[in-house]
């Protein structure tokens, strides 16, 4: 299995950090973050790779 790291654009990285900070307090941000993780897991399964965010 190949190891792959996701590289965010500066703007996307800022949003991702914000979502991680707000997720414990906000159901909406937690839902968005969960969707991002599920999508990356889906892609990893299809391509048979391991993804690190």
PyMOL CGO cylinders between C-alpha atoms (Angstrom):
from pymol import cmd
from pymol.cgo import CYLINDER

trace = [
    CYLINDER, 0.00, 0.00, 0.00, 1.36, 3.38, -1.00, 0.3, 1, 1, 1, 1, 1, 1,
    CYLINDER, 1.36, 3.38, -1.00, 1.53, 6.25, 1.50, 0.3, 1, 1, 1, 1, 1, 1,
    CYLINDER, 1.53, 6.25, 1.50, 0.17, 9.60, 0.27, 0.3, 1, 1, 1, 1, 1, 1,
    CYLINDER, 0.17, 9.60, 0.27, 0.02, 12.98, 2.03, 0.3, 1, 1, 1, 1, 1, 1,
    CYLINDER, 0.02, 12.98, 2.03, -2.66, 15.49, 1.05, 0.3, 1, 1, 1, 1, 1, 1,
    CYLINDER, -2.66, 15.49, 1.05, -1.29, 18.98, 0.39, 0.3, 1, 1, 1, 1, 1, 1,
    CYLINDER, -1.29, 18.98, 0.39, -3.84, 21.75, 0.92, 0.3, 1, 1, 1, 1, 1, 1,
    CYLINDER, -3.84, 21.75, 0.92, -3.67, 25.17, -0.67, 0.3, 1, 1, 1, 1, 1, 1,
    CYLINDER, -3.67, 25.17, -0.67, -2.94, 27.90, 1.91, 0.3, 1, 1, 1, 1, 1, 1,
    CYLINDER, -2.94, 27.90, 1.91, -6.62, 28.91, 1.96, 0.3, 1, 1, 1, 1, 1, 1,
    CYLINDER, -6.62, 28.91, 1.96, -7.84, 25.32, 2.32, 0.3, 1, 1, 1, 1, 1, 1,
    CYLINDER, -7.84, 25.32, 2.32, -5.34, 24.64, 5.09, 0.3, 1, 1, 1, 1, 1, 1,
    CYLINDER, -5.34, 24.64, 5.09, -6.61, 27.68, 6.98, 0.3, 1, 1, 1, 1, 1, 1,
    CYLINDER, -6.61, 27.68, 6.98, -10.21, 26.46, 6.65, 0.3, 1, 1, 1, 1, 1, 1,
    CYLINDER, -10.21, 26.46, 6.65, -9.22, 22.91, 7.67, 0.3, 1, 1, 1, 1, 1, 1,
    CYLINDER, -9.22, 22.91, 7.67, -7.52, 24.22, 10.82, 0.3, 1, 1, 1, 1, 1, 1,
    CYLINDER, -7.52, 24.22, 10.82, -10.57, 26.36, 11.60, 0.3, 1, 1, 1, 1, 1, 1,
    CYLINDER, -10.57, 26.36, 11.60, -12.86, 23.34, 11.21, 0.3, 1, 1, 1, 1, 1, 1,
    CYLINDER, -12.86, 23.34, 11.21, -10.67, 21.29, 13.54, 0.3, 1, 1, 1, 1, 1, 1,
    CYLINDER, -10.67, 21.29, 13.54, -10.78, 24.05, 16.16, 0.3, 1, 1, 1, 1, 1, 1,
    CYLINDER, -10.78, 24.05, 16.16, -14.54, 24.54, 15.91, 0.3, 1, 1, 1, 1, 1, 1,
    CYLINDER, -14.54, 24.54, 15.91, -15.61, 20.89, 15.50, 0.3, 1, 1, 1, 1, 1, 1,
    CYLINDER, -15.61, 20.89, 15.50, -15.90, 20.17, 19.26, 0.3, 1, 1, 1, 1, 1, 1,
    CYLINDER, -15.90, 20.17, 19.26, -18.25, 23.16, 19.64, 0.3, 1, 1, 1, 1, 1, 1,
    CYLINDER, -18.25, 23.16, 19.64, -20.20, 23.23, 16.38, 0.3, 1, 1, 1, 1, 1, 1,
    CYLINDER, -20.20, 23.23, 16.38, -22.27, 20.50, 14.82, 0.3, 1, 1, 1, 1, 1, 1,
    CYLINDER, -22.27, 20.50, 14.82, -22.04, 22.10, 11.35, 0.3, 1, 1, 1, 1, 1, 1,
    CYLINDER, -22.04, 22.10, 11.35, -18.23, 22.32, 11.37, 0.3, 1, 1, 1, 1, 1, 1,
    CYLINDER, -18.23, 22.32, 11.37, -18.04, 18.76, 12.74, 0.3, 1, 1, 1, 1, 1, 1,
    CYLINDER, -18.04, 18.76, 12.74, -20.27, 17.55, 9.89, 0.3, 1, 1, 1, 1, 1, 1,
    CYLINDER, -20.27, 17.55, 9.89, -18.12, 19.27, 7.26, 0.3, 1, 1, 1, 1, 1, 1,
    CYLINDER, -18.12, 19.27, 7.26, -14.93, 17.85, 8.78, 0.3, 1, 1, 1, 1, 1, 1,
    CYLINDER, -14.93, 17.85, 8.78, -16.46, 14.36, 8.91, 0.3, 1, 1, 1, 1, 1, 1,
    CYLINDER, -16.46, 14.36, 8.91, -17.42, 14.66, 5.23, 0.3, 1, 1, 1, 1, 1, 1,
    CYLINDER, -17.42, 14.66, 5.23, -13.84, 15.61, 4.33, 0.3, 1, 1, 1, 1, 1, 1,
    CYLINDER, -13.84, 15.61, 4.33, -12.47, 12.60, 6.22, 0.3, 1, 1, 1, 1, 1, 1,
    CYLINDER, -12.47, 12.60, 6.22, -15.01, 10.20, 4.72, 0.3, 1, 1, 1, 1, 1, 1,
    CYLINDER, -15.01, 10.20, 4.72, -14.27, 11.44, 1.19, 0.3, 1, 1, 1, 1, 1, 1,
    CYLINDER, -14.27, 11.44, 1.19, -10.52, 11.01, 1.69, 0.3, 1, 1, 1, 1, 1, 1,
    CYLINDER, -10.52, 11.01, 1.69, -11.10, 7.49, 3.08, 0.3, 1, 1, 1, 1, 1, 1,
    CYLINDER, -11.10, 7.49, 3.08, -13.26, 6.64, 0.07, 0.3, 1, 1, 1, 1, 1, 1,
    CYLINDER, -13.26, 6.64, 0.07, -10.58, 7.84, -2.35, 0.3, 1, 1, 1, 1, 1, 1,
    CYLINDER, -10.58, 7.84, -2.35, -7.92, 5.91, -0.43, 0.3, 1, 1, 1, 1, 1, 1,
    CYLINDER, -7.92, 5.91, -0.43, -9.97, 2.71, -0.62, 0.3, 1, 1, 1, 1, 1, 1,
    CYLINDER, -9.97, 2.71, -0.62, -10.59, 3.08, -4.35, 0.3, 1, 1, 1, 1, 1, 1,
    CYLINDER, -10.59, 3.08, -4.35, -6.90, 3.71, -5.06, 0.3, 1, 1, 1, 1, 1, 1,
    CYLINDER, -6.90, 3.71, -5.06, -5.59, 1.28, -2.41, 0.3, 1, 1, 1, 1, 1, 1,
    CYLINDER, -5.59, 1.28, -2.41, -3.47, 3.93, -0.71, 0.3, 1, 1, 1, 1, 1, 1,
    CYLINDER, -3.47, 3.93, -0.71, -3.09, 5.38, 2.78, 0.3, 1, 1, 1, 1, 1, 1,
    CYLINDER, -3.09, 5.38, 2.78, -3.83, 9.10, 3.11, 0.3, 1, 1, 1, 1, 1, 1,
    CYLINDER, -3.83, 9.10, 3.11, -2.54, 11.43, 5.81, 0.3, 1, 1, 1, 1, 1, 1,
    CYLINDER, -2.54, 11.43, 5.81, -4.20, 14.82, 6.23, 0.3, 1, 1, 1, 1, 1, 1,
]
cmd.load_cgo(trace, "trace")
